[in-house]
Amino acid sequence: MRKLAGQLGSEMEVEHHRSKWPSVLMALILLVGLAPLALEGIALCVGTWKEFMGVSYNVKTPVLDGIQDSLNDARDMFWSQITPWFRSIPWDPKMVLPVAAVVMVMAMMMLRRN
């Protein structure tokens, strides 16, 4: 039995076209947000290329420097909070080694099931 090429009457579905404005707006916001990083990346590449050609070139990257400083501050704050907690725990080898073995076996089983 063949199927008909077209649909008849009430079986026809009306296609609703999605608006492109949300995706265009999101792309624009993403482009504006990443533009300073792209410009500083290009400046670093140009500076490296100029130094390769023998011209001394100093690149200023305030956005990348700010991001790096923020990440360093977050890392320092994280370790200042976590380090005292780890030092206060009594590390008994009778408990640490079996727990580590169990965690390792569970991780291996998760990877194996794929």
C-alpha positions in Angstrom: 0.0 0.0 0.0 1.4 3.4 -1.0 1.3 6.5 1.0 -0.2 9.6 -0.6 2.3 12.3 -1.4 0.3 15.1 0.3 -1.9 15.3 3.4 -5.5 16.1 3.2 -7.8 18.4 5.2 -7.4 18.4 9.0 -4.3 16.2 8.8 -2.2 19.1 7.5 0.0 20.6 10.1 0.6 24.3 10.2 4.3 25.1 10.6 5.1 27.8 13.1 8.2 29.7 12.3 10.4 30.6 15.2 11.5 34.2 15.6 15.1 34.7 14.9 15.4 37.7 17.2 16.4 35.8 20.4 19.2 34.0 18.6 20.4 37.2 16.9 20.3 39.1 20.2 22.2 36.3 22.0 24.9 36.2 19.2 25.2 40.0 19.4 25.6 39.9 23.2 28.2 37.1 22.9 30.1 39.0 20.2 30.2 42.2 22.3 31.3 40.3 25.4 34.1 38.4 23.7 35.3 41.3 21.5 37.8 42.6 24.1 39.3 39.1 24.6 39.6 38.7 20.9 41.3 42.0 20.4 43.8 41.4 23.2 44.5 37.9 21.8 45.2 39.5 18.4 47.4 42.1 20.0 49.4 39.3 21.7 49.8 37.5 18.4 50.9 40.7 16.7 53.4 41.5 19.5 54.9 38.0 19.4 55.2 38.3 15.6 56.9 41.7 15.9 59.3 40.4 18.5 60.0 37.4 16.2 60.9 40.0 13.5 63.2 41.8 15.8 61.1 44.7 16.9 60.5 45.2 20.6 56.8 45.5 21.3 55.0 45.9 24.6 51.4 44.6 24.6 48.9 45.9 27.2 46.1 43.4 28.1 44.0 44.9 30.9 41.1 42.5 30.4 43.2 39.3 30.3 45.2 40.6 33.3 42.0 41.3 35.2 40.7 37.8 34.5 44.0 36.2 35.6 44.0 38.3 38.8 40.4 37.3 39.5 41.2 33.6 39.0 44.3 33.8 41.2 42.2 35.5 43.9 39.5 32.8 43.7 42.2 30.1 43.8 43.8 31.6 46.9 40.5 32.1 48.6 39.5 28.5 47.8 42.8 27.1 49.2 42.7 29.3 52.3 39.2 27.8 53.1 40.0 24.2 52.2 43.5 23.8 53.6 42.6 24.2 57.3 39.8 21.7 56.9 42.1 19.1 55.4 44.7 19.7 58.1 42.2 19.2 60.9 41.1 15.8 59.6 43.0 12.9 61.2 44.5 11.0 58.3 44.5 7.4 59.4 46.0 5.1 56.8 43.7 2.3 57.8 40.8 4.4 56.6 42.3 6.5 53.8 43.7 3.6 51.7 40.5 1.5 51.6 38.3 4.6 50.9 40.7 5.6 48.0 40.6 2.0 46.7 36.8 2.0 46.7 36.7 5.4 44.9 39.2 4.2 42.4 37.2 1.0 41.7 34.0 3.0 41.3 35.6 5.3 38.9 37.0 2.4 36.8 33.5 0.8 36.7 32.0 4.1 35.5 34.6 4.4 32.8 34.1 0.8 31.7 30.3 1.0 31.4 30.6 3.7 28.8 
